[in-house]
Amino acid sequence: LKATDVNEKVCEWQSPEQLKEKLDLELRDQGETHTQILERCRDVIRYSVKTGHPRFFNQLYAGLDPYSLVARLITEAINPSVYTYEVSPTFVLIEEAVINKMIQYVGWQEGGDGIFSPGGSVSNMYAVNVARYKFCPNIKEEGLSGMP
């Protein structure tokens, strides 16, 4: 794979103006052929940062993990909504098992709870809401206007 070849570029960098000229970004009223769609995919890959490249370093994320890729393909194919056991029995049990193991790692003797989120921004929002509820436990009943 070129994306993991140390002799290849991490990114074929283009300025926004140059890249706009090279990519077909027109949103048409009619669909496109399979060949055209594959060409768009090739362009996206060609001009994207290759995060699996041996010389790619970032403080927030890294390259491709093959097991995560397979898991991602499975979840994309199944398209589960992991909010109740009835609509996603296996994923709810997997989530529960992972959370319980994380609770063990943290060392909480009295148990705990958890939730998975799709990224850092949502996680930060959850943390702010949890902290606000801890500081102002009546916020659900009194609203923001009743808080200090």
C-alpha positions in Angstrom: 0.0 0.0 0.0 1.3 3.4 -0.9 -0.3 4.9 2.3 2.1 2.9 4.5 5.2 3.1 2.2 7.9 5.2 3.8 9.1 6.3 0.3 5.7 7.8 -0.5 4.5 11.2 0.7 2.4 11.5 3.9 0.2 13.9 1.9 0.2 15.3 -1.6 -0.4 18.8 -0.3 -2.3 21.3 -2.4 -3.5 24.8 -1.4 -7.3 25.1 -1.2 -7.5 26.9 -4.5 -5.4 24.3 -6.3 -7.3 21.4 -4.7 -10.7 23.0 -5.7 -9.4 23.0 -9.3 -8.4 19.3 -9.2 -11.5 17.9 -7.5 -14.9 17.7 -9.1 -17.0 19.2 -6.3 -20.1 20.0 -8.3 -23.3 18.7 -6.8 -25.3 17.6 -9.8 -29.0 16.9 -10.1 -28.4 13.5 -11.8 -26.4 10.6 -10.4 -23.0 9.6 -11.6 -21.7 6.4 -13.1 -19.7 3.8 -11.0 -16.6 4.9 -12.9 -17.1 8.5 -12.0 -17.7 7.6 -8.3 -14.6 5.5 -8.2 -12.6 8.4 -9.7 -13.9 10.7 -6.9 -12.9 8.1 -4.3 -9.4 7.9 -5.9 -9.1 11.7 -5.7 -10.2 11.7 -2.0 -7.6 9.1 -1.2 -4.8 10.8 -3.3 -5.2 14.2 -1.7 -5.9 13.1 1.9 -3.4 12.9 4.7 -2.2 9.2 5.0 -2.6 8.7 8.7 -1.2 5.2 8.4 2.1 6.4 7.0 5.2 5.6 9.1 6.1 9.3 9.1 2.7 10.6 10.1 2.6 11.9 13.7 -0.3 13.7 15.4 -1.2 14.4 19.0 -4.8 13.4 18.6 -4.8 10.3 16.4 -2.6 7.9 14.5 -2.8 5.4 11.7 -5.0 2.5 10.9 -5.5 -0.5 13.2 -6.6 -3.5 11.2 -8.9 -4.9 14.0 -10.6 -1.5 14.3 -11.1 -1.4 10.6 -12.8 -4.8 10.6 -15.0 -3.7 13.6 -15.9 -0.5 11.8 -16.9 -2.4 8.6 -19.1 -4.7 10.8 -20.8 -1.8 12.6 -21.3 0.1 9.3 -22.8 -2.9 7.7 -25.1 -3.7 10.6 -25.8 0.0 11.4 -26.8 -0.5 15.0 -28.4 2.1 17.2 -26.8 1.2 20.6 -29.4 2.7 22.9 -31.4 -0.3 24.1 -30.9 -4.1 24.2 -34.0 -4.6 22.1 -32.5 -2.9 19.0 -28.8 -3.9 19.6 -28.4 -6.9 21.9 -24.8 -7.8 21.1 -23.4 -4.3 21.0 -25.2 -3.3 24.3 -23.6 -6.4 26.0 -20.2 -5.6 24.4 -20.4 -2.0 25.6 -21.3 -3.2 29.1 -18.4 -5.6 29.3 -15.9 -2.9 28.1 -17.3 -0.4 30.6 -17.0 -2.9 33.4 -13.4 -3.7 32.5 -12.6 0.0 32.5 -14.2 0.4 35.9 -11.9 -2.4 37.1 -8.9 -0.6 35.7 -9.8 2.6 37.4 -10.1 0.6 40.7 -13.6 1.6 41.7 -14.7 -0.9 44.3 -18.4 0.1 44.4 -19.0 -0.2 40.7 -19.7 2.6 38.3 -21.3 3.5 35.1 -20.2 4.8 31.7 -21.2 5.8 28.2 -19.3 5.7 24.9 -19.3 8.8 22.7 -18.3 9.4 19.1 -15.5 11.8 19.8 -13.8 14.4 22.0 -16.2 17.2 21.5 -19.2 15.2 22.5 -17.2 13.8 25.4 -16.3 17.3 26.6 -20.0 18.3 26.4 -21.0 15.2 28.5 -18.3 16.1 31.0 -19.6 19.7 31.3 -23.2 18.4 31.8 -22.1 15.9 34.4 -20.1 18.5 36.3 -23.0 21.0 36.1 -25.4 18.3 37.5 -22.9 17.5 40.3 -22.6 21.2 41.2 -26.3 22.0 40.7 -28.3 18.7 41.2 -31.7 20.6 41.0 -31.0 21.9 37.5 -33.4 19.5 35.9 -36.3 20.8 38.0 -35.4 24.4 38.4 -33.6 25.1 35.1 -30.7 27.5 34.5 -32.6 30.5 35.9 -32.7 28.9 39.4 -29.0 28.3 39.5 -26.2 30.4 41.0 
